[in-house]
Amino acid sequence: MENSKKNNKTSDLNKEEKEKDNESYSLEIPLEKSIISKIIKTLRNLKNYSQTRLGRILGVQKTQISKLEKGESNITIGTLFKVFAALKAKVSFKIKLENTKELEVLKKVIKEEKIASD
């Protein structure tokens, strides 16, 4: 059983999709602090941003970026969106449900929320 969980995580990390409509790429990963921290650090380095520069963009100190990248601080969803926006990346969530009834209810809720926010 432990092995199958490990294999699922590995397969999730390898799921890379190309979004045809806007020529961007997405990567499905498990929502774990250690992985998110490493992704933030890697993207920051790929953008050639120092911790200081990313901190300035976000309005926080370099030490906060360091703690975030080391997984030493908890991150709110709002902060997660801000960090990835600063790194020119978008975040979305995939929720796996047990049955189609739950899926239909959630689709309705999301649709109503989109209408209300417009």
TIVO-2410 file (N, C-alpha, C; in nm, 3 decimals):
# residues 118
REC num residu      c1      c2      c3 atome chaine
REC   1      M   0.083  -0.119   0.000     N      A
REC   1      M   0.000   0.000   0.000    CA      A
REC   1      M   0.087   0.126   0.000     C      A
REC   2      E   0.190   0.127   0.084     N      A
REC   2      E   0.282   0.240   0.090    CA      A
REC   2      E   0.347   0.264  -0.045     C      A
REC   3      N   0.382   0.157  -0.115     N      A
REC   3      N   0.443   0.167  -0.246    CA      A
REC   3      N   0.351   0.230  -0.348     C      A
REC   4      S   0.221   0.195  -0.342     N      A
REC   4      S   0.127   0.254  -0.438    CA      A
REC   4      S   0.110   0.402  -0.414     C      A
REC   5      K   0.114   0.447  -0.287     N      A
REC   5      K   0.107   0.590  -0.259    CA      A
REC   5      K   0.229   0.661  -0.317     C      A
REC   6      K   0.345   0.600  -0.301     N      A
REC   6      K   0.468   0.657  -0.354    CA      A
REC   6      K   0.462   0.667  -0.506     C      A
REC   7      N   0.412   0.562  -0.570     N      A
REC   7      N   0.399   0.562  -0.716    CA      A
REC   7      N   0.302   0.668  -0.762     C      A
REC   8      N   0.192   0.690  -0.688     N      A
REC   8      N   0.096   0.794  -0.725    CA      A
REC   8      N   0.160   0.931  -0.718     C      A
REC   9      K   0.239   0.956  -0.614     N      A
REC   9      K   0.306   1.086  -0.602    CA      A
REC   9      K   0.401   1.105  -0.720     C      A
REC  10      T   0.475   1.002  -0.752     N      A
REC  10      T   0.570   1.011  -0.864    CA      A
REC  10      T   0.496   1.036  -0.994     C      A
REC  11      S   0.386   0.966  -1.016     N      A
REC  11      S   0.312   0.985  -1.140    CA      A
REC  11      S   0.250   1.124  -1.144     C      A
REC  12      D   0.205   1.176  -1.028     N      A
REC  12      D   0.151   1.312  -1.024    CA      A
REC  12      D   0.259   1.413  -1.064     C      A
REC  13      L   0.381   1.392  -1.016     N      A
REC  13      L   0.489   1.484  -1.049    CA      A
REC  13      L   0.524   1.479  -1.197     C      A
REC  14      N   0.499   1.368  -1.261     N      A
REC  14      N   0.533   1.352  -1.401    CA      A
REC  14      N   0.421   1.394  -1.496     C      A
REC  15      K   0.306   1.431  -1.441     N      A
REC  15      K   0.195   1.472  -1.526    CA      A
REC  15      K   0.218   1.616  -1.571     C      A
REC  16      E   0.263   1.632  -1.691     N      A
REC  16      E   0.286   1.765  -1.746    CA      A
REC  16      E   0.193   1.780  -1.865     C      A
REC  17      E   0.119   1.890  -1.867     N      A
REC  17      E   0.023   1.910  -1.975    CA      A
REC  17      E   0.051   2.042  -2.045     C      A
REC  18      K   0.027   2.043  -2.174     N      A
REC  18      K   0.037   2.166  -2.250    CA      A
REC  18      K  -0.104   2.217  -2.273     C      A
REC  19      E  -0.130   2.339  -2.229     N      A
REC  19      E  -0.261   2.398  -2.252    CA      A
REC  19      E  -0.262   2.458  -2.391     C      A
REC  20      K  -0.345   2.404  -2.476     N      A
REC  20      K  -0.344   2.439  -2.619    CA      A
REC  20      K  -0.387   2.583  -2.646     C      A
REC  21      D  -0.477   2.637  -2.563     N      A
REC  21      D  -0.532   2.769  -2.594    CA      A
REC  21      D  -0.433   2.883  -2.578     C      A
REC  22      N  -0.339   2.873  -2.485     N      A
REC  22      N  -0.247   2.986  -2.466    CA      A
REC  22      N  -0.100   2.945  -2.463     C      A
REC  23      E  -0.070   2.825  -2.510     N      A
REC  23      E   0.068   2.779  -2.523    CA      A
REC  23      E   0.145   2.786  -2.391     C      A
REC  24      S   0.078   2.765  -2.280     N      A
REC  24      S   0.149   2.758  -2.152    CA      A
REC  24      S   0.155   2.612  -2.108     C      A
REC  25      Y   0.231   2.588  -2.006     N      A
REC  25      Y   0.247   2.451  -1.957    CA      A
REC  25      Y   0.202   2.443  -1.812     C      A
REC  26      S   0.149   2.328  -1.773     N      A
REC  26      S   0.110   2.310  -1.634    CA      A
REC  26      S   0.169   2.180  -1.581     C      A
REC  27      L   0.187   2.176  -1.453     N      A
REC  27      L   0.244   2.061  -1.386    CA      A
REC  27      L   0.157   2.030  -1.266     C      A
REC  28      E   0.108   1.908  -1.257     N      A
REC  28      E   0.025   1.868  -1.143    CA      A
REC  28      E   0.117   1.811  -1.036     C      A
REC  29      I   0.109   1.869  -0.916     N      A
REC  29      I   0.193   1.824  -0.806    CA      A
REC  29      I   0.107   1.805  -0.681     C      A
REC  30      P   0.156   1.724  -0.587     N      A
REC  30      P   0.086   1.715  -0.459    CA      A
REC  30      P   0.101   1.847  -0.384     C      A
REC  31      L   0.000   1.885  -0.311     N      A
REC  31      L   0.003   2.011  -0.238    CA      A
REC  31      L   0.073   1.989  -0.104     C      A
REC  32      E   0.205   1.991  -0.108     N      A
REC  32      E   0.287   1.970   0.011    CA      A
REC  32      E   0.383   2.087   0.025     C      A
REC  33      K   0.398   2.133   0.149     N      A
REC  33      K   0.481   2.251   0.175    CA      A
REC  33      K   0.623   2.235   0.122     C      A
REC  34      S   0.684   2.119   0.139     N      A
REC  34      S   0.823   2.102   0.096    CA      A
REC  34      S   0.836   2.115  -0.056     C      A
REC  35      I   0.739   2.062  -0.128     N      A
REC  35      I   0.744   2.071  -0.275    CA      A
REC  35      I   0.718   2.214  -0.320     C      A
REC  36      I   0.619   2.278  -0.261     N      A
REC  36      I   0.587   2.417  -0.298    CA      A
REC  36      I   0.707   2.507  -0.270     C      A
REC  37      S   0.772   2.486  -0.157     N      A
REC  37      S   0.891   2.566  -0.123    CA      A
REC  37      S   1.000   2.552  -0.228     C      A
REC  38      K   1.025   2.428  -0.269     N      A
REC  38      K   1.128   2.404  -0.370    CA      A
REC  38      K   1.090   2.465  -0.505     C      A
REC  39      I   0.962   2.459  -0.539     N      A
REC  39      I   0.917   2.517  -0.666    CA      A
REC  39      I   0.934   2.669  -0.664     C      A
REC  40      I   0.898   2.731  -0.552     N      A
REC  40      I   0.914   2.877  -0.541    CA      A
REC  40      I   1.061   2.915  -0.557     C      A
REC  41      K   1.149   2.845  -0.489     N      A
REC  41      K   1.293   2.876  -0.499    CA      A
REC  41      K   1.343   2.853  -0.641     C      A
REC  42      T   1.302   2.743  -0.702     N      A
REC  42      T   1.347   2.712  -0.838    CA      A
REC  42      T   1.297   2.817  -0.937     C      A
REC  43      L   1.171   2.854  -0.929     N      A
REC  43      L   1.118   2.957  -1.019    CA      A
REC  43      L   1.188   3.091  -0.997     C      A
REC  44      R   1.212   3.125  -0.871     N      A
REC  44      R   1.282   3.251  -0.841    CA      A
REC  44      R   1.419   3.250  -0.906     C      A
REC  45      N   1.489   3.140  -0.894     N      A
REC  45      N   1.623   3.130  -0.955    CA      A
REC  45      N   1.616   3.133  -1.107     C      A
REC  46      L   1.517   3.067  -1.165     N      A
REC  46      L   1.501   3.068  -1.311    CA      A
REC  46      L   1.471   3.208  -1.364     C      A
REC  47      K   1.404   3.290  -1.283     N      A
REC  47      K   1.373   3.428  -1.321    CA      A
REC  47      K   1.489   3.522  -1.289     C      A
REC  48      N   1.597   3.467  -1.231     N      A
REC  48      N   1.713   3.546  -1.189    CA      A
REC  48      N   1.674   3.654  -1.088     C      A
REC  49      Y   1.578   3.622  -1.001     N      A
REC  49      Y   1.538   3.712  -0.894    CA      A
REC  49      Y   1.616   3.674  -0.768     C      A
REC  50      S   1.668   3.772  -0.700     N      A
REC  50      S   1.727   3.746  -0.568    CA      A
REC  50      S   1.612   3.736  -0.468     C      A
REC  51      Q   1.641   3.686  -0.351     N      A
REC  51      Q   1.539   3.684  -0.246    CA      A
REC  51      Q   1.498   3.826  -0.211     C      A
REC  52      T   1.592   3.916  -0.214     N      A
REC  52      T   1.563   4.057  -0.184    CA      A
REC  52      T   1.466   4.114  -0.288     C      A
REC  53      R   1.493   4.088  -0.415     N      A
REC  53      R   1.406   4.140  -0.521    CA      A
REC  53      R   1.264   4.083  -0.509     C      A
REC  54      L   1.252   3.953  -0.489     N      A
REC  54      L   1.119   3.894  -0.474    CA      A
REC  54      L   1.050   3.951  -0.350     C      A
REC  55      G   1.126   3.968  -0.244     N      A
REC  55      G   1.070   4.029  -0.123    CA      A
REC  55      G   1.017   4.169  -0.148     C      A
REC  56      R   1.092   4.249  -0.223     N      A
REC  56      R   1.046   4.385  -0.257    CA      A
REC  56      R   0.916   4.382  -0.337     C      A
REC  57      I   0.910   4.291  -0.434     N      A
REC  57      I   0.789   4.279  -0.517    CA      A
REC  57      I   0.669   4.245  -0.428     C      A
REC  58      L   0.691   4.159  -0.330     N      A
REC  58      L   0.582   4.114  -0.243    CA      A
REC  58      L   0.561   4.203  -0.121     C      A
REC  59      G   0.655   4.293  -0.097     N      A
REC  59      G   0.642   4.381   0.019    CA      A
REC  59      G   0.679   4.312   0.150     C      A
REC  60      V   0.774   4.218   0.143     N      A
REC  60      V   0.820   4.149   0.263    CA      A
REC  60      V   0.973   4.150   0.266     C      A
REC  61      Q   1.028   4.113   0.380     N      A
REC  61      Q   1.172   4.109   0.396    CA      A
REC  61      Q   1.231   3.984   0.329     C      A
REC  62      K   1.359   3.993   0.297     N      A
REC  62      K   1.433   3.880   0.239    CA      A
REC  62      K   1.424   3.757   0.330     C      A
REC  63      T   1.427   3.780   0.461     N      A
REC  63      T   1.421   3.667   0.556    CA      A
REC  63      T   1.290   3.589   0.542     C      A
REC  64      Q   1.182   3.656   0.508     N      A
REC  64      Q   1.054   3.586   0.489    CA      A
REC  64      Q   1.060   3.496   0.366     C      A
REC  65      I   1.125   3.544   0.261     N      A
REC  65      I   1.140   3.463   0.140    CA      A
REC  65      I   1.227   3.342   0.171     C      A
REC  66      S   1.334   3.362   0.246     N      A
REC  66      S   1.423   3.253   0.284    CA      A
REC  66      S   1.347   3.147   0.364     C      A
REC  67      K   1.269   3.190   0.461     N      A
REC  67      K   1.190   3.096   0.542    CA      A
REC  67      K   1.089   3.021   0.455     C      A
REC  68      L   1.029   3.091   0.364     N      A
REC  68      L   0.931   3.029   0.274    CA      A
REC  68      L   0.997   2.921   0.188     C      A
REC  69      E   1.114   2.953   0.134     N      A
REC  69      E   1.185   2.859   0.048    CA      A
REC  69      E   1.241   2.739   0.124     C      A
REC  70      K   1.263   2.754   0.252     N      A
REC  70      K   1.312   2.644   0.334    CA      A
REC  70      K   1.198   2.564   0.396     C      A
REC  71      G   1.075   2.609   0.374     N      A
REC  71      G   0.960   2.542   0.432    CA      A
REC  71      G   0.946   2.568   0.581     C      A
REC  72      E   1.006   2.677   0.628     N      A
REC  72      E   1.004   2.710   0.770    CA      A
REC  72      E   0.887   2.798   0.810     C      A
REC  73      S   0.807   2.840   0.714     N      A
REC  73      S   0.691   2.922   0.748    CA      A
REC  73      S   0.569   2.867   0.675     C      A
REC  74      N   0.455   2.884   0.739     N      A
REC  74      N   0.331   2.844   0.675    CA      A
REC  74      N   0.289   2.952   0.577     C      A
REC  75      I   0.220   2.912   0.474     N      A
REC  75      I   0.179   3.007   0.370    CA      A
REC  75      I   0.028   2.999   0.353     C      A
REC  76      T  -0.034   3.114   0.346     N      A
REC  76      T  -0.179   3.117   0.322    CA      A
REC  76      T  -0.203   3.104   0.173     C      A
REC  77      I  -0.324   3.071   0.139     N      A
REC  77      I  -0.358   3.060  -0.003    CA      A
REC  77      I  -0.339   3.195  -0.072     C      A
REC  78      G  -0.378   3.302  -0.006     N      A
REC  78      G  -0.361   3.436  -0.063    CA      A
REC  78      G  -0.216   3.467  -0.092     C      A
REC  79      T  -0.129   3.435   0.002     N      A
REC  79      T   0.014   3.458  -0.016    CA      A
REC  79      T   0.068   3.369  -0.128     C      A
REC  80      L   0.021   3.247  -0.133     N      A
REC  80      L   0.064   3.156  -0.239    CA      A
REC  80      L   0.034   3.215  -0.376     C      A
REC  81      F  -0.087   3.267  -0.393     N      A
REC  81      F  -0.123   3.330  -0.520    CA      A
REC  81      F  -0.034   3.450  -0.549     C      A
REC  82      K  -0.005   3.532  -0.449     N      A
REC  82      K   0.079   3.651  -0.468    CA      A
REC  82      K   0.221   3.612  -0.509     C      A
REC  83      V   0.276   3.511  -0.442     N      A
REC  83      V   0.413   3.468  -0.472    CA      A
REC  83      V   0.421   3.418  -0.616     C      A
REC  84      F   0.328   3.332  -0.655     N      A
REC  84      F   0.333   3.278  -0.790    CA      A
REC  84      F   0.303   3.386  -0.894     C      A
REC  85      A   0.217   3.482  -0.862     N      A
REC  85      A   0.192   3.593  -0.954    CA      A
REC  85      A   0.320   3.675  -0.974     C      A
REC  86      A   0.392   3.698  -0.865     N      A
REC  86      A   0.519   3.772  -0.874    CA      A
REC  86      A   0.621   3.696  -0.959     C      A
REC  87      L   0.610   3.564  -0.959     N      A
REC  87      L   0.700   3.481  -1.039    CA      A
REC  87      L   0.642   3.451  -1.177     C      A
REC  88      K   0.533   3.520  -1.210     N      A
REC  88      K   0.467   3.508  -1.340    CA      A
REC  88      K   0.419   3.364  -1.367     C      A
REC  89      A   0.361   3.306  -1.264     N      A
REC  89      A   0.303   3.171  -1.273    CA      A
REC  89      A   0.165   3.174  -1.209     C      A
REC  90      K   0.075   3.096  -1.263     N      A
REC  90      K  -0.060   3.088  -1.208    CA      A
REC  90      K  -0.077   2.959  -1.130     C      A
REC  91      V  -0.159   2.964  -1.027     N      A
REC  91      V  -0.185   2.848  -0.944    CA      A
REC  91      V  -0.331   2.810  -0.959     C      A
REC  92      S  -0.356   2.682  -0.972     N      A
REC  92      S  -0.493   2.631  -0.969    CA      A
REC  92      S  -0.493   2.505  -0.885     C      A
REC  93      F  -0.610   2.465  -0.842     N      A
REC  93      F  -0.621   2.348  -0.757    CA      A
REC  93      F  -0.706   2.243  -0.825     C      A
REC  94      K  -0.667   2.119  -0.809     N      A
REC  94      K  -0.743   2.007  -0.861    CA      A
REC  94      K  -0.795   1.930  -0.740     C      A
REC  95      I  -0.923   1.908  -0.738     N      A
REC  95      I  -0.986   1.837  -0.628    CA      A
REC  95      I  -1.040   1.705  -0.681     C      A
REC  96      K  -0.997   1.595  -0.621     N      A
REC  96      K  -1.047   1.464  -0.661    CA      A
REC  96      K  -1.161   1.425  -0.568     C      A
REC  97      L  -1.274   1.391  -0.626     N      A
REC  97      L  -1.392   1.358  -0.548    CA      A
REC  97      L  -1.426   1.211  -0.559     C      A
REC  98      E  -1.505   1.164  -0.463     N      A
REC  98      E  -1.542   1.023  -0.461    CA      A
REC  98      E  -1.658   0.989  -0.553     C      A
REC  99      N  -1.744   1.086  -0.581     N      A
REC  99      N  -1.860   1.053  -0.664    CA      A
REC  99      N  -1.904   1.172  -0.749     C      A
REC 100      T  -1.987   1.145  -0.848     N      A
REC 100      T  -2.029   1.249  -0.941    CA      A
REC 100      T  -2.128   1.346  -0.879     C      A
REC 101      K  -2.201   1.305  -0.777     N      A
REC 101      K  -2.294   1.397  -0.710    CA      A
REC 101      K  -2.217   1.514  -0.649     C      A
REC 102      E  -2.109   1.483  -0.581     N      A
REC 102      E  -2.024   1.588  -0.523    CA      A
REC 102      E  -1.972   1.681  -0.633     C      A
REC 103      L  -1.930   1.622  -0.744     N      A
REC 103      L  -1.879   1.700  -0.856    CA      A
REC 103      L  -1.984   1.796  -0.909     C      A
REC 104      E  -2.105   1.748  -0.929     N      A
REC 104      E  -2.213   1.832  -0.982    CA      A
REC 104      E  -2.247   1.946  -0.886     C      A
REC 105      V  -2.250   1.917  -0.757     N      A
REC 105      V  -2.279   2.021  -0.658    CA      A
REC 105      V  -2.170   2.128  -0.661     C      A
REC 106      L  -2.044   2.085  -0.665     N      A
REC 106      L  -1.934   2.182  -0.669    CA      A
REC 106      L  -1.934   2.265  -0.798     C      A
REC 107      K  -1.966   2.202  -0.909     N      A
REC 107      K  -1.975   2.277  -1.036    CA      A
REC 107      K  -2.080   2.386  -1.025     C      A
REC 108      K  -2.192   2.354  -0.963     N      A
REC 108      K  -2.301   2.452  -0.946    CA      A
REC 108      K  -2.255   2.567  -0.856     C      A
REC 109      V  -2.188   2.535  -0.748     N      A
REC 109      V  -2.138   2.637  -0.656    CA      A
REC 109      V  -2.039   2.730  -0.727     C      A
REC 110      I  -1.948   2.672  -0.804     N      A
REC 110      I  -1.848   2.751  -0.876    CA      A
REC 110      I  -1.915   2.840  -0.979     C      A
REC 111      K  -2.012   2.787  -1.051     N      A
REC 111      K  -2.084   2.864  -1.152    CA      A
REC 111      K  -2.156   2.981  -1.087     C      A
REC 112      E  -2.223   2.957  -0.974     N      A
REC 112      E  -2.293   3.064  -0.903    CA      A
REC 112      E  -2.195   3.170  -0.854     C      A
REC 113      E  -2.079   3.128  -0.806     N      A
REC 113      E  -1.978   3.222  -0.758    CA      A
REC 113      E  -1.926   3.309  -0.871     C      A
REC 114      K  -1.903   3.249  -0.987     N      A
REC 114      K  -1.855   3.325  -1.103    CA      A
REC 114      K  -1.958   3.429  -1.146     C      A
REC 115      I  -2.085   3.391  -1.146     N      A
REC 115      I  -2.192   3.483  -1.183    CA      A
REC 115      I  -2.200   3.597  -1.082     C      A
REC 116      A  -2.190   3.566  -0.954     N      A
REC 116      A  -2.198   3.668  -0.849    CA      A
REC 116      A  -2.081   3.765  -0.853     C      A
REC 117      S  -1.963   3.716  -0.891     N      A
REC 117      S  -1.845   3.803  -0.894    CA      A
REC 117      S  -1.837   3.889  -1.020     C      A
REC 118      D  -1.916   3.857  -1.122     N      A
REC 118      D  -1.915   3.937  -1.246    CA      A
REC 118      D  -1.994   4.060  -1.232     C      A
***
